[in-house]
């Protein structure tokens, strides 16, 4: 399964850690910082990756929603028939801080709140289970 990993640039280190955990779980992960070469057309490459992906995983930390590209990717996924039921959000940090500024719809879709990257392996297993279950349940852990 191909995963489009959406994150704010300031969270690139966390995104790499999450991508590594997802790859170890058997997913092919597309990460803009690793998969777009210097000089490439970012918008075109992101569009192609969104078309190719089976699932969007959104990595959110406090203030991540301030990032314009992240907001655009989320808006695309929420409005796309292709991603209906295929969006999983990971909220990193204390719960109240993690959900500040978060579009309410993301809390209605499958998501998981974690304190830090040490929980990413568990999240990868949860996404793996979700990908084999056509009717995923919403998580608030």
SERO-4910 file (N, C-alpha, C, O; in steps of 0.05 Angstrom, whole numbers):
BEGIN
 pado doro    nc1    nc2    nc3   cac1   cac2   cac3    cc1    cc2    cc3    oc1    oc2    oc3
  Unk    A     17    -23      0      0      0      0     18     25      0     38     26     14
  Unk    A     10     44    -16     25     69    -18     13     90      0    -12     95      0
  Unk    A     30    103     16     21    123     35     33    150     27     57    152     23
  Unk    A     16    170     26     25    198     23     27    209     51      7    211     65
  Unk    A     51    217     59     56    228     86     55    258     85     72    270     71
  Unk    A     36    270     98     32    299     98     41    310    125     33    300    146
  Unk    A     58    331    124     69    342    149     79    370    144     84    378    121
  Unk    A     82    385    165     93    412    163    124    410    161    135    392    174
  Unk    A    136    427    147    166    426    143    180    426    170    201    413    173
  Unk    A    170    440    190    183    441    216    183    414    230    198    409    249
  Unk    A    166    395    220    165    369    232    178    347    215    172    324    217
  Unk    A    197    356    198    210    337    180    225    314    194    225    291    184
  Unk    A    237    320    217    251    298    232    231    277    242    235    253    239
  Unk    A    208    286    253    187    268    262    176    252    238    171    228    240
  Unk    A    173    266    215    162    253    191    181    231    182    172    210    174
  Unk    A    207    235    183    226    214    176    223    190    194    223    167    185
  Unk    A    221    195    220    217    173    240    192    158    234    192    133    234
  Unk    A    170    172    230    144    159    224    146    143    198    137    121    196
  Unk    A    158    156    177    161    142    152    177    116    155    170     96    142
  Unk    A    198    117    171    214     93    176    197     70    189    199     47    181
  Unk    A    181     78    208    163     58    222    143     47    202    137     23    203
  Unk    A    131     64    186    112     55    166    125     36    145    113     16    137
  Unk    A    149     43    137    163     27    118    170     -1    130    167    -21    116
  Unk    A    177     -1    155    183    -27    169    158    -44    171    159    -68    172
  Unk    A    134    -31    171    109    -45    172    100    -54    145     79    -67    142
  Unk    A    116    -48    124    110    -58     97     98    -39     78     90    -46     56
  Unk    A     95    -13     86     84      7     68    105     21     51    128     23     59
  Unk    A     96     30     28    113     47     11    105     76     19     82     84     14
  Unk    A    123     91     30    117    118     40    129    139     22    152    139     16
  Unk    A    112    158     14    121    181     -2    123    204     17    104    212     31
  Unk    A    148    216     18    154    238     35    166    260     17    186    255      4
  Unk    A    154    283     17    163    305     -2    192    312      1    205    317    -18
  Unk    A    202    311     26    230    319     30    250    298     19    273    304     12
  Unk    A    241    273     17    258    252      7    253    245    -22    271    235    -36
  Unk    A    229    251    -31    221    242    -58    219    263    -79    211    258   -102
  Unk    A    225    288    -72    225    310    -92    254    319    -93    266    328    -74
  Unk    A    265    318   -117    292    326   -122    294    357   -125    275    369   -134
  Unk    A    317    368   -119    320    397   -123    315    403   -153    325    390   -171
  Unk    A    300    424   -158    294    432   -185    268    421   -196    257    430   -216
  Unk    A    257    400   -182    231    389   -190    209    409   -185    212    426   -168
  Unk    A    188    406   -200    164    423   -196    149    410   -172    136    389   -175
  Unk    A    150    424   -149    138    413   -124    108    408   -128     99    386   -120
  Unk    A     93    427   -138     64    423   -141     58    399   -159     40    383   -152
  Unk    A     72    396   -181     68    373   -199     75    347   -185     60    327   -188
  Unk    A     97    346   -171    105    321   -158     86    313   -135     80    290   -132
  Unk    A     77    333   -120     58    328    -99     31    318   -111     19    299   -100
  Unk    A     22    331   -132     -2    322   -145     -1    293   -155    -19    278   -152
  Unk    A     22    286   -167     26    259   -176     26    239   -153     14    218   -154
  Unk    A     40    247   -131     41    229   -108     13    225    -96      6    203    -87
  Unk    A     -3    247    -95    -30    245    -84    -47    226   -102    -63    211    -92
  Unk    A    -43    228   -128    -58    210   -146    -50    181   -143    -67    163   -145
  Unk    A    -24    176   -137    -14    149   -135    -19    135   -108    -20    111   -106
  Unk    A    -23    151    -87    -25    140    -60    -52    127    -55    -73    135    -67
  Unk    A    -52    108    -37    -76     94    -29    -87    105     -2   -111    102      4
  Unk    A    -70    118     13    -77    128     39    -61    153     45    -37    155     38
  Unk    A    -73    173     58    -59    196     67    -56    195     98    -76    192    112
  Unk    A    -31    197    107    -26    198    136    -17    227    141      2    236    129
  Unk    A    -31    240    159    -25    267    166    -12    268    193    -23    258    213
  Unk    A     12    280    194     26    283    219     22    311    229     30    330    216
  Unk    A     10    314    253      5    340    264     17    344    291     14    327    309
  Unk    A     31    366    294     41    374    320     29    401    326     16    413    308
  Unk    A     31    411    351     20    438    356     32    458    336     56    459    331
  Unk    A     15    474    325     21    496    306     28    485    278     35    501    261
  Unk    A     25    459    273     31    449    246     11    460    226     18    464    202
  Unk    A    -13    466    235    -34    476    216    -27    504    206    -41    514    188
  Unk    A     -6    516    216      3    542    206     17    539    179     21    559    165
  Unk    A     24    515    171     38    510    146     19    509    123      1    492    122
  Unk    A     22    527    104      3    529     81      1    503     64    -21    495     57
  Unk    A     24    490     58     24    466     42      9    444     56     -7    429     44
  Unk    A     13    441     82     -1    421     98    -31    425     96    -46    407     92
  Unk    A    -40    450    100    -68    456     98    -80    449     71   -102    438     69
  Unk    A    -65    455     50    -75    449     23    -78    418     19    -97    409      8
  Unk    A    -58    403     28    -59    374     26    -83    363     41    -97    345     31
  Unk    A    -88    373     65   -111    364     81   -137    371     67   -155    355     66
  Unk    A   -139    396     57   -163    404     43   -168    387     19   -191    379     13
  Unk    A   -147    380      4   -150    362    -19   -161    335    -10   -180    325    -22
  Unk    A   -149    323     11   -157    297     20   -186    296     30   -201    278     23
  Unk    A   -193    317     45   -220    318     56   -241    321     33   -263    310     35
  Unk    A   -234    335     12   -253    340    -10   -252    319    -32   -267    321    -51
  Unk    A   -234    300    -30   -229    281    -52   -245    255    -47   -243    243    -25
  Unk    A   -259    246    -67   -273    220    -65   -253    198    -62   -258    178    -48
  Unk    A   -230    201    -75   -209    180    -73   -201    174    -45   -196    151    -37
  Unk    A   -199    195    -29   -189    192     -1   -212    188     19   -207    189     44
  Unk    A   -236    185     10   -258    180     29   -253    154     44   -250    133     32
  Unk    A   -250    156     70   -244    133     87   -215    125     86   -207    104     95
  Unk    A   -198    142     74   -170    135     70   -151    157     81   -130    163     69
  Unk    A   -159    169    103   -143    190    116   -139    182    145   -159    175    159
  Unk    A   -115    182    154   -109    176    182    -91    198    193    -70    204    182
  Unk    A    -99    210    215    -84    232    227    -70    223    252    -82    209    269
  Unk    A    -45    232    255    -30    226    279    -25    253    293    -12    271    282
  Unk    A    -35    256    317    -32    281    332    -10    276    352    -12    258    369
  Unk    A     11    292    351     34    288    368     36    310    389     35    334    381
  Unk    A     38    303    414     40    322    435     17    320    455     -1    303    451
  Unk    A     17    336    475     -5    336    494    -32    340    480    -34    357    462
  Unk    A    -52    325    487    -78    325    472    -89    353    468    -96    359    445
  Unk    A    -92    369    488   -104    395    484    -88    413    465   -100    428    449
  Unk    A    -62    411    466    -45    426    447    -47    415    419    -47    430    400
  Unk    A    -48    389    417    -48    375    391    -73    382    375    -71    382    350
  Unk    A    -95    387    388   -120    391    372   -126    421    368   -146    427    354
  Unk    A   -110    439    379   -115    468    374   -112    474    344    -93    467    332
  Unk    A   -133    487    333   -132    496    305   -137    473    286   -136    477    262
  Unk    A   -143    450    296   -147    426    279   -175    427    266   -195    432    281
  Unk    A   -177    423    240   -204    422    228   -220    400    242   -211    377    244
  Unk    A   -244    406    251   -261    387    266   -265    361    251   -267    339    263
  Unk    A   -265    362    225   -270    338    209   -249    316    213   -254    292    212
  Unk    A   -224    325    219   -202    306    223   -207    289    248   -198    267    251
  Unk    A   -221    301    268   -227    286    292   -250    266    288   -254    248    304
  Unk    A   -264    269    266   -286    250    259   -275    227    242   -288    206    239
  Unk    A   -251    230    231   -238    210    215   -219    194    233   -212    203    255
  Unk    A   -210    171    224   -191    155    240   -166    172    247   -154    185    230
  Unk    A   -160    171    273   -137    186    283   -126    173    308   -139    156    320
  Unk    A   -103    182    316    -90    172    340    -74    195    352    -59    208    338
  Unk    A    -76    199    378    -60    219    392    -38    204    407    -43    185    421
  Unk    A    -13    214    403     10    202    417     26    225    430     24    248    422
  Unk    A     40    218    451     57    238    465     83    244    449     92    267    449
  Unk    A     94    223    436    120    227    422    124    206    401    107    188    397
  Unk    A    146    208    387    152    189    366    157    160    376    157    141    360
  Unk    A    160    157    402    164    130    412    140    112    408    142     87    410
  Unk    A    117    124    402     92    109    397     88    104    367     67     92    360
  Unk    A    106    112    350    101    109    321     99     80    312     84     74    293
  Unk    A    113     62    324    112     33    316     83     23    322     73      8    306
  Unk    A     71     31    345     44     23    351     25     35    330      6     21    322
  Unk    A     29     60    322     12     73    303     14     58    276     -6     54    262
  Unk    A     38     51    268     42     36    243     26     10    243     14      3    223
  Unk    A     26     -4    266     11    -29    268    -19    -23    266    -34    -38    253
  Unk    A    -28     -1    278    -56      7    276    -64     13    248    -86      6    239
  Unk    A    -47     28    233    -53     34    205    -53      8    189    -70      5    170
  Unk    A    -35    -10    195    -34    -35    181    -60    -50    185    -71    -62    166
  Unk    A    -70    -51    210    -96    -65    216   -119    -50    201   -137    -63    191
  Unk    A   -118    -24    201   -139     -8    188   -139    -14    158   -161    -15    146
  Unk    A   -116    -17    146   -115    -21    117   -126    -48    109   -133    -52     86
  Unk    A   -128    -67    128   -139    -93    121   -169    -94    129   -182   -114    122
  Unk    A   -179    -74    143   -207    -73    152   -221    -51    136   -214    -27    139
  Unk    A   -241    -58    120   -254    -38    103   -270    -17    119   -277      4    108
  Unk    A   -277    -23    144   -293     -4    160   -277      3    185   -284     -7    207
  Unk    A   -256     20    183   -240     26    206   -256     41    227   -274     57    221
  Unk    A   -249     36    252   -262     51    274   -245     76    280   -221     77    274
  Unk    A   -258     95    291   -244    120    298   -230    116    325   -241    103    343
  Unk    A   -207    127    328   -191    123    352   -187    150    365   -183    170    352
  Unk    A   -186    149    391   -180    174    406   -158    168    426   -154    184    445
  Unk    A   -144    146    423   -124    138    443   -103    159    447    -85    155    463
***
